[in-house]
Amino acid sequence: MQSRRKFIQSGTIAIAASATIPAFNKAPAQKPPTQKHEILTMGMAGYTFLNFDLSTSISMMKRVNVTHLSIKDFHLPLNSSAEKIKEVIKQLTDGGITPYAVGVIYMKSKEAVDQAFVYAKNVGVDMIVGVPDYELLDYTEEKVKAYNIKMAIHNHGPMDKLYPGPKEVYDRISKRDKRMGLCIDIGHTQRTGVSPAEAVLQFHDRLLDLHLKDVTSATNDGQAIEIGRGVIDFPALVKALNKISYKGYCSIEFEKDMKDALPGIAESVGYFSGVMKTIDQ
């Protein structure tokens, strides 16, 4: 696995080496054209802003130039009135922020499923990042078809009894409506011992959303850390996303120092942006 330090060092060595190559009076050999990929679109998972009001959250997103948000219910409660929804959406759009999803929403009853889909429709997004209980998957699929709203099921790591990793999601939805898919949380995926890049390639046909974070180890005890400081191989992840021509959002979900999150968010956004612009572009 290529660490943050090795990734940076390799670029430095390559630059230094190129400076020492002697020039000759002949045209350089022509290189075959490299495949170009669109830069992946970054977003923000609303849970990042657990300890901040919406105005502060918008300001933080503007500071790091990320403009797409998955709305969490502490900023817009699930039982919000039409007037409240209109107020919050206006505050976001006036701040240059586009809501692209709602969630994570946990669903343990049919009433919770109903509420989530009505909420998403009223907010005006076409995707719910959710965690429906197993016995609700048939009912959830009915609502996906009725509302034409996608359900991206989020995995939560080794201690999650429902969906610890992407495979546990995929195995239960792979034969269902194609609007039912995965929100792969790469940190929790790595903590199950699965490479996020491998998960992206394996489950690409149902990948709807990504939550980005880094972790200190590929074990249950791994802790959240700034992207690029942990064990996840981000160059490999970006290569995998480019290979499958991923069109969804890559949303930062920062869970370290959550009461003083901006420095870590900025570092994470900067590192991931740098990798995106360097790998196979």
C-alpha positions in Angstrom: 0.0 0.0 0.0 1.3 3.4 -0.9 1.5 5.6 2.1 1.0 9.4 2.2 4.8 9.9 2.7 5.7 7.5 -0.1 3.2 9.1 -2.5 4.7 12.5 -1.9 8.3 11.2 -2.0 7.7 9.4 -5.3 6.5 12.6 -7.0 9.6 14.5 -5.6 12.0 11.8 -6.8 10.4 11.7 -10.2 10.8 15.5 -10.6 14.4 15.4 -9.4 15.3 12.6 -11.7 13.9 14.3 -14.7 16.1 17.4 -14.0 19.3 15.2 -14.2 18.6 13.6 -17.6 21.0 15.2 -20.2 19.6 16.8 -23.3 20.3 15.4 -26.7 19.9 17.0 -30.1 17.0 14.8 -31.2 13.3 14.9 -30.9 11.9 13.2 -27.8 10.1 9.9 -28.3 6.4 10.3 -28.7 4.4 9.0 -25.8 1.0 7.3 -26.4 -1.9 9.5 -25.4 -3.1 8.8 -21.9 -6.7 8.4 -21.1 -8.3 11.5 -19.6 -10.8 11.3 -16.8 -13.2 14.0 -15.5 -12.2 15.2 -12.1 -14.3 13.5 -9.5 -16.9 15.8 -7.8 -16.4 16.3 -4.1 -19.2 16.8 -1.6 -19.8 16.8 2.1 -21.6 14.4 4.3 -23.8 16.4 6.7 -22.7 14.4 9.8 -19.4 16.2 9.6 -21.1 19.3 11.0 -22.7 17.6 14.0 -21.5 20.4 16.3 -22.2 23.4 14.0 -25.3 25.2 13.0 -26.2 25.5 9.3 -24.8 29.0 8.8 -21.4 28.0 10.2 -21.5 24.7 8.2 -22.1 26.7 5.0 -19.3 29.0 5.8 -16.9 26.1 6.4 -17.9 24.5 3.1 -17.2 27.8 1.2 -13.8 28.0 2.9 -12.8 24.7 1.3 -14.7 25.2 -2.0 -17.0 22.2 -1.6 -20.5 23.0 -2.8 -22.6 19.8 -2.6 -24.1 18.5 0.7 -26.0 15.5 1.9 -28.3 17.0 4.5 -28.4 15.5 8.0 -31.5 15.8 10.1 -30.0 17.9 12.8 -29.9 20.8 10.3 -33.3 19.9 8.8 -35.5 17.6 11.0 -37.4 14.8 9.3 -40.7 16.2 10.4 -40.0 19.7 9.1 -42.9 21.7 7.8 -42.9 22.9 4.1 -42.0 26.4 5.4 -39.0 25.1 7.3 -37.8 23.1 4.3 -38.1 26.1 2.0 -36.2 28.3 4.5 -33.3 25.8 4.9 -33.0 25.2 1.1 -33.0 28.9 0.5 -30.2 29.4 3.1 -28.2 26.7 1.4 -28.7 27.9 -2.2 -28.1 31.5 -1.2 -24.8 30.3 0.3 -23.9 28.5 -3.0 -24.5 25.0 -1.6 -26.5 22.4 -3.5 -28.2 19.6 -1.6 -27.7 16.3 -3.4 -29.0 13.8 -0.9 -30.4 13.4 2.6 -29.1 11.1 5.3 -27.9 9.0 6.9 -31.4 8.0 7.9 -32.1 4.9 10.0 -35.3 3.0 9.2 -36.7 0.5 11.7 -40.4 0.7 10.7 -42.6 1.2 7.6 -43.5 4.6 9.1 -39.8 5.6 9.1 -39.5 4.5 5.5 -42.5 6.5 4.5 -41.2 9.5 6.4 -37.8 9.3 4.7 -39.2 9.2 1.2 -41.7 12.1 1.8 -38.8 14.1 3.3 -36.5 13.5 0.4 -39.2 14.4 -2.1 -40.0 17.6 -0.2 -36.4 18.6 0.1 -36.1 18.0 -3.7 -33.3 15.5 -3.9 -33.2 12.1 -5.7 -31.3 10.1 -3.2 -31.6 8.9 0.4 -28.5 7.6 2.2 -30.1 5.2 4.6 -30.0 2.1 6.7 -33.3 0.1 6.4 -33.6 -3.0 8.5 -33.6 -6.2 6.5 -37.3 -6.9 6.9 -38.0 -3.5 5.4 -36.1 -4.0 2.1 -39.1 -5.2 0.2 -41.1 -2.2 1.4 -38.2 0.2 0.7 -38.0 -1.1 -2.9 -41.7 -0.4 -3.4 -41.0 3.2 -2.3 -38.0 3.6 -4.5 -40.2 2.7 -7.5 -43.1 4.8 -6.4 -41.0 8.0 -5.8 -38.2 7.4 -8.2 -35.8 8.2 -5.4 -32.6 6.2 -5.0 -31.7 4.4 -1.8 -27.9 4.3 -1.1 -27.4 1.9 1.9 -24.5 2.9 4.2 -22.2 0.4 5.8 -20.9 1.1 9.3 -18.0 -1.2 10.0 -17.3 -4.4 12.1 -19.7 -3.6 14.9 -22.6 -3.0 12.6 -25.0 -6.0 12.9 -26.8 -5.1 9.6 -24.3 -3.8 7.1 -20.7 -3.9 8.3 -19.2 -3.7 4.8 -20.3 -3.2 1.2 -20.7 -6.9 0.5 -23.4 -7.2 3.1 -25.3 -4.5 1.4 -24.7 -5.8 -2.1 -25.8 -9.3 -1.3 -29.2 -8.0 -0.2 -29.9 -5.6 -3.0 -28.1 -6.9 -6.1 -31.2 -8.4 -7.6 -33.5 -5.5 -6.6 -34.4 -2.3 -8.5 -31.2 -0.7 -9.8 -32.0 2.5 -7.9 -31.2 0.5 -4.7 -27.4 0.6 -4.2 -24.5 1.4 -1.9 -23.1 4.4 -0.1 -19.7 2.9 0.5 -18.1 4.4 3.7 -14.5 3.8 2.9 -13.2 4.2 6.5 -15.7 1.6 7.8 -14.9 -0.6 4.8 -11.2 -0.5 5.6 -11.9 -1.3 9.2 -13.5 -4.6 8.1 -10.2 -5.5 6.3 -11.5 -4.7 2.8 -9.6 -2.3 0.5 -12.0 0.5 -0.6 -10.5 0.4 -4.1 -11.3 -3.3 -4.4 -14.8 -2.7 -3.0 -15.4 0.0 -5.6 -14.4 -2.3 -8.4 -16.3 -5.3 -7.1 -19.6 -3.5 -6.5 -19.4 -0.7 -9.1 -22.7 -1.5 -10.7 -24.5 -0.5 -7.5 -22.3 2.3 -6.2 -24.4 5.4 -5.7 -22.4 7.4 -3.2 -19.1 7.5 -1.3 -18.3 8.8 2.2 -14.6 9.6 2.4 -12.5 9.4 5.5 -9.2 7.9 6.6 -8.5 5.5 9.5 -5.5 4.7 11.6 -5.7 1.0 11.1 -7.5 -1.7 9.1 -9.1 -3.1 12.2 -12.2 -2.6 14.4 -10.0 -0.3 16.6 -9.1 2.0 13.7 -9.8 5.6 14.5 -10.9 8.5 12.1 -8.0 10.7 11.0 -7.4 13.3 8.3 -7.4 11.9 4.8 -3.9 11.0 3.8 -2.6 10.4 7.3 -4.0 6.9 7.8 -3.8 3.5 6.1 -6.2 3.9 3.1 -4.6 3.9 -0.3 -6.2 6.9 -1.9 -4.2 6.8 -5.2 -5.6 3.2 -5.7 -9.1 4.4 -4.8 -9.0 7.2 -7.3 -7.7 4.8 -10.0 -10.6 2.5 -9.3 -13.1 5.3 -9.5 -11.7 6.5 -12.8 -11.7 2.9 -14.1 -15.5 2.6 -13.4 -16.2 6.2 -14.6 -17.8 7.0 -11.3 -20.3 9.8 -11.7 -21.5 10.2 -8.1 -20.1 12.4 -5.3 -17.1 11.8 -3.1 -18.2 13.2 0.1 -16.0 14.0 3.0 -17.3 12.7 6.3 -14.8 14.1 8.9 -15.1 12.5 12.3 -12.0 13.6 14.1 -11.9 16.8 16.3 -15.5 17.3 15.4 -15.8 20.4 17.6 -12.8 22.0 15.7 -13.3 20.4 12.3 -12.3 23.0 9.8 -8.5 22.4 9.8 -9.0 18.6 9.3 -11.6 19.2 6.7 -9.3 21.5 4.8 -6.4 19.1 5.0 -8.6 16.2 3.8 -10.1 18.2 0.9 -6.7 19.4 -0.1 -5.1 15.9 0.0 -7.9 14.2 -1.9 -8.0 17.0 -4.5 -4.3 16.6 -5.1 -4.6 12.9 -5.6 -7.4 13.3 -8.0 -5.4 15.8 -10.1 -2.3 13.6 -10.1 -3.7 10.1 -10.8 -4.3 9.2 -14.4 -5.6 12.6 -15.4 
